[in-house]
Amino acid sequence: MALRPAYARRSDSHGMPRRRSLLAGLLAAGIAMAGLAFTGSPASAEETAAASGESTLEIAITDCETYGGDGNLHYAVHDPYTYYRDFITVRDAAGTVVHEATYLDDPVFEATDFETDVPLPPGDYIIVYSAERETGGRRIDEQNFTIGACPDLNVDLVDPTCSTGDDGLITLVLSGLVVGEPYHWTAGGFSGSFVAESDTLEIPLSSGSPPGNYLAYAETVDDSPVYDWRAFAIEPCQPGLTVTVTQCTVAGGTGTVDVALANLVHGVVYTVTGPDGSTRQATAQPSGFTTLSFPSIPGGTHSTVTVAGTWTVDQPYEEPPYIGGGDFVPLDTVALTASADVNLEPCPAAVVPASSGGTTGLPATGTDPVVPIGAALLLLGLGTAVLAISRRRTAVRAPR
């Protein structure tokens, strides 16, 4: 009976440390497994995230929509893994950091989602998404993007037509408009206002502009207007020239050259040089056409009819006090010319008399004149012979 307590005591003294060692080992293994489950292998978890594509970066771009304003970058990140930290960095084309953010993962091992709007001026950018743990990190994704340029108000014109005095046509074209924005414009003496319903507007202007230098201008209607302008010219029309030739029809005759002029500018005096070198003066007529005639032009004449005049601007061009405007070359003096070749065929050949021993020849008819003349002489000789025979017979029969 005395041995049991001693055995029991020995057993207790040696068994408890073993159990404790075993429990400590199991606890350490459990902690190690828990730690492995918590931290994992940095390379394998992050490589799996990148390779699987489950960690995502999505971006949406809004271009600049107002004059001198900013566009917008919207990014959204989905991270199904538990990293230590997530990073977003945005750089411009020069490499300057224009935005950066750090996000901590969800502490209860759930997926981390976050999104943000970043106002940015127009330009080219790169966004980088990376994740970092205490033991290392990895770049998950990067994307290049561009914020489109702000609207740029632009004034232009569809090629203005020429003018003879009051018939120049203009179509004003305004682009880079902001929908809903009010505007005012002027062009070649016309003006108007409107609220933009689209980013481009064409404004046809009625006729009535004489040749000259003009200004087109448009601006926003507010305290700090955005504007654009353009100088332009309405050219004087070049003359139209039509030549009609009446050919010579008889030997020794002449032909006629009729000249029709169109698109003559009012107030300009033109000089018309005919095929014979003579000159006439011409001006615009209410009908729109001016006609001249050059008679008595010898057949076989090959020459040129020309019309020439000079238009000079009434008021010299002055550069307006605005920035920009382009490389406009204003009108000053414009030469107005046109020409047309004239060809008169030679007149028909003169009739040439046929002469033989002083006898006057007959006009050519296409038949040899000797034949009918010989026949006539033959008939005349036969008639004389018959008449002589008839007289002889009468003389013989008379004595009866």
Backbone hydrogen bonds, N-H to C=O, Kabsch-Sander energy under -0.5 kcal/mol:
donor,donor_aa,acceptor,acceptor_aa,energy
6,A,2,A,-0.9
7,Y,3,L,-2.7
8,A,4,R,-3.6
9,R,5,P,-3.0
10,R,6,A,-2.3
11,S,7,Y,-3.2
12,D,8,A,-2.6
13,S,9,R,-2.2
14,H,10,R,-1.9
15,G,11,S,-2.6
16,M,12,D,-1.4
18,R,14,H,-0.9
19,R,15,G,-2.5
20,R,16,M,-2.6
21,S,17,P,-2.7
22,L,18,R,-3.1
23,L,19,R,-3.3
24,A,20,R,-2.9
25,G,21,S,-2.6
26,L,22,L,-2.8
27,L,23,L,-3.1
28,A,24,A,-2.8
29,A,25,G,-2.8
30,G,26,L,-2.8
31,I,27,L,-2.9
32,A,28,A,-3.0
33,M,29,A,-2.8
34,A,30,G,-2.9
35,G,31,I,-3.3
36,L,32,A,-2.6
37,A,33,M,-2.9
38,F,34,A,-2.3
39,T,35,G,-3.3
40,G,35,G,-0.5
40,G,36,L,-2.0
45,A,41,S,-2.6
46,E,42,P,-1.9
47,E,43,A,-2.9
48,T,44,S,-2.4
49,A,45,A,-2.2
50,A,46,E,-2.4
51,A,47,E,-3.2
52,S,48,T,-2.9
53,G,49,A,-1.1
54,E,49,A,-0.6
55,S,49,A,-1.1
56,T,54,E,-0.6
56,T,78,H,-2.2
58,E,76,A,-2.8
60,A,74,H,-2.4
62,T,72,N,-2.6
64,C,148,G,-1.7
65,E,70,D,-0.6
69,G,66,T,-1.9
71,G,120,L,-3.6
72,N,62,T,-2.6
73,L,118,V,-2.5
74,H,60,A,-2.5
74,H,72,N,-0.5
75,Y,73,L,-0.5
75,Y,116,T,-2.3
76,A,58,E,-2.7
77,V,114,F,-3.2
78,H,56,T,-2.1
79,D,112,T,-2.8
83,Y,81,Y,-0.9
85,R,132,E,-2.6
86,D,103,Y,-3.1
87,F,130,S,-3.5
88,I,101,A,-2.5
89,T,128,V,-2.2
90,V,99,H,-3.4
91,R,126,I,-2.5
92,D,96,T,-2.2
93,A,124,D,-0.9
95,G,92,D,-2.0
98,V,90,V,-2.7
99,H,90,V,-1.5
101,A,88,I,-2.4
103,Y,86,D,-3.0
105,D,84,Y,-0.6
106,D,110,E,-0.5
109,F,106,D,-1.3
112,T,79,D,-3.2
113,D,111,A,-0.5
114,F,77,V,-1.9
116,T,75,Y,-2.2
118,V,73,L,-3.1
120,L,71,G,-1.8
123,G,147,I,-1.6
125,Y,145,F,-3.0
126,I,91,R,-2.1
127,I,143,Q,-2.7
128,V,89,T,-2.8
129,Y,141,D,-3.4
130,S,87,F,-2.0
130,S,128,V,-0.5
131,A,138,R,-2.8
132,E,85,R,-3.0
133,R,136,G,-4.7
136,G,133,R,-0.9
138,R,131,A,-2.9
140,I,129,Y,-2.0
140,I,138,R,-0.6
141,D,129,Y,-2.1
143,Q,127,I,-2.3
145,F,125,Y,-2.2
147,I,123,G,-2.9
148,G,146,T,-0.7
153,L,151,P,-0.5
154,N,175,S,-2.5
156,D,173,V,-2.3
158,V,171,T,-2.4
161,T,169,L,-1.7
163,S,235,E,-2.2
168,G,209,S,-1.6
170,I,205,L,-0.9
171,T,158,V,-0.7
172,L,203,I,-2.5
173,V,156,D,-3.1
174,L,201,L,-3.1
175,S,154,N,-2.1
176,G,199,D,-0.8
177,L,199,D,-2.2
179,V,177,L,-0.6
180,G,196,A,-3.0
181,E,178,V,-2.5
183,Y,194,F,-3.2
184,H,219,E,-2.2
185,W,192,G,-2.8
186,T,217,Y,-2.5
187,A,190,F,-2.8
188,G,215,L,-1.3
190,F,187,A,-2.3
192,G,185,W,-2.2
194,F,183,Y,-2.0
196,A,181,E,-2.6
201,L,174,L,-2.8
203,I,172,L,-3.5
205,L,170,I,-3.2
208,G,168,G,-0.5
209,S,168,G,-1.0
212,G,234,I,-2.0
214,Y,232,F,-3.6
216,A,230,R,-2.7
217,Y,186,T,-2.8
218,A,228,D,-2.3
219,E,184,H,-2.2
220,T,226,V,-2.2
221,V,182,P,-1.9
222,D,220,T,-1.1
228,D,218,A,-2.2
230,R,216,A,-2.6
231,A,325,G,-0.6
232,F,214,Y,-2.4
234,I,212,G,-2.6
235,E,233,A,-0.6
237,C,163,S,-1.7
240,G,262,A,-3.1
242,T,260,A,-2.4
244,T,258,D,-2.8
246,T,256,T,-3.3
247,Q,245,V,-0.6
253,G,250,V,-2.3
255,G,297,I,-3.7
256,T,246,T,-2.3
257,V,294,F,-2.4
258,D,244,T,-3.0
259,V,292,L,-3.6
260,A,242,T,-2.8
261,L,290,T,-3.5
262,A,240,G,-2.3
263,N,288,G,-0.6
266,H,164,T,-3.0
268,V,265,V,-1.9
270,Y,268,V,-0.6
270,Y,282,A,-3.2
271,T,308,A,-2.8
272,V,270,Y,-0.5
272,V,280,R,-3.2
273,T,271,T,-0.5
273,T,306,T,-2.6
274,G,272,V,-0.6
274,G,278,S,-3.3
277,G,274,G,-1.6
280,R,272,V,-2.4
282,A,270,Y,-2.2
288,G,285,Q,-1.9
290,T,261,L,-2.4
292,L,259,V,-2.8
294,F,257,V,-3.3
297,I,255,G,-3.0
299,G,253,G,-0.6
300,G,344,L,-0.5
300,G,345,E,-0.6
301,T,298,P,-1.1
303,S,342,V,-2.4
305,V,340,A,-3.1
306,T,273,T,-1.6
307,V,338,A,-2.5
308,A,271,T,-1.8
309,G,336,L,-2.3
311,W,334,V,-2.7
313,V,332,D,-2.9
322,Y,320,P,-1.6
334,V,311,W,-3.0
336,L,309,G,-2.9
337,T,335,A,-0.6
338,A,307,V,-1.8
340,A,305,V,-2.2
342,V,303,S,-3.2
344,L,301,T,-3.0
345,E,343,N,-0.5
356,S,359,T,-1.1
359,T,356,S,-1.3
361,G,354,A,-0.9
371,V,368,D,-0.9
373,I,369,P,-1.6
374,G,370,V,-2.6
375,A,371,V,-2.1
376,A,372,P,-2.1
377,L,373,I,-2.1
378,L,374,G,-2.3
379,L,375,A,-2.4
380,L,376,A,-2.2
381,G,377,L,-2.3
382,L,378,L,-2.4
383,G,379,L,-2.3
384,T,380,L,-1.7
385,A,381,G,-2.0
386,V,382,L,-2.4
387,L,383,G,-2.0
388,A,384,T,-2.0
389,I,385,A,-2.2
390,S,386,V,-2.3
391,R,387,L,-1.6
392,R,388,A,-1.7
393,R,389,I,-2.1
394,T,390,S,-1.6
395,A,391,R,-1.9
396,V,392,R,-1.8
397,R,393,R,-1.6
398,A,394,T,-0.6
398,A,395,A,-0.5
400,R,397,R,-0.7
